[in-house]
């Protein structure tokens, strides 16, 4: 199991355990975390799972792919060049065992 903590702009926090192989986006959608929509189902063809990864968890994450880069240019909330990622591209066990992300104010 991996732990994912979602920080909301209003100060609320959702922390949950995710099975290895589950993405930040899938874990949020399955567990009803507000602010993560995952409209495309994890195909990196929308930006409704945009998150800001907290600085201390950036090392060890995979490089941003071309498809992810393209979608990050279309986010509703401002992109942070260092911290913005698509939650569907971050996989528990492969990319992290523990991660904390901030959820943008808007997704769609």
Secondary structure, DSSP 8 states (H G I E B T S, - for coil): -EEEEEE-TTS-EEEEEE-TT-BHHHHHHHTT-TT---TTSSSSSS-TTEEEE-GGG-TT-----HHHHHHHTT-SS---TTTEEEGGG-BBTTTBSEEEEEE-S---
